[in-house]
Amino acid sequence: MQPFTARVIEIIQSIPEGKVMTYGQVAALAGSPRAARQVVRILHSMSEKYNLPWHRVVNKQGEISMSDEWHRSLQQSLLESEGIELHLSERIDLTRYQA
C-alpha cells in the first residue's frame, strides 16, 4: 500500500462521530492537497475492507457527492443519525461540523 493511501485511510478512520471532512481536507492532511480525486478513489475501493466511515466525507461545499439517490439518501441518514444537520439546500454547515 502506498504511504498516501495508508495516510488517507488513517485520517478517515479518525474522523469523529458528528463531524465531517472534505475530500480536499483529507488529501491535504495526507500530504497531497491536490489529490481530492484520489481520496474519492480510496473511499470507493477500500471503505468496506477497512470499515471506513465514508459517510463523513463530503465535498468542499459541504454537499453529499453521491450521484445515485440510494447512496445519497443512505449517506444523509447516516450523517443525521450522528446529529449532523443538512440545510434545506442539502448542505452541511462546515463551520459547525467540520473536524
Residue pairs with C-beta under 8 A, 6 or more apart in sequence:
3 31
4 30
4 31
4 32
4 35
4 38
5 42
5 46
7 29
7 30
7 31
8 26
8 27
8 30
8 38
8 39
8 42
9 42
9 46
9 50
9 52
11 21
11 26
11 29
11 30
12 21
12 26
12 43
12 52
12 53
12 54
12 56
12 57
13 50
13 52
13 53
15 21
15 53
15 56
15 57
15 99
16 99
17 53
17 82
18 82
18 83
18 84
18 97
19 56
19 84
19 97
19 98
19 99
20 56
20 57
20 58
20 62
20 79
20 84
20 92
20 94
20 97
20 98
20 99
21 29
21 56
21 57
21 58
21 98
21 99
22 36
22 57
22 58
22 59
22 60
22 62
22 94
22 98
23 36
23 37
23 39
23 40
23 57
23 58
23 59
23 60
23 65
24 33
24 36
24 39
24 60
25 98
26 36
26 39
26 57
27 33
27 34
27 35
27 36
27 38
27 39
30 39
32 38
36 60
39 57
40 65
43 52
43 54
43 57
46 52
47 54
54 75
55 74
55 75
55 78
55 79
56 79
56 82
56 99
58 64
58 65
58 92
59 65
61 91
62 91
62 92
62 93
62 94
62 97
63 90
63 91
63 92
64 72
64 75
64 76
64 79
64 86
64 90
66 72
66 74
66 75
76 86
76 90
79 86
79 92
80 86
84 92
84 97
85 92
85 93
86 92
87 93
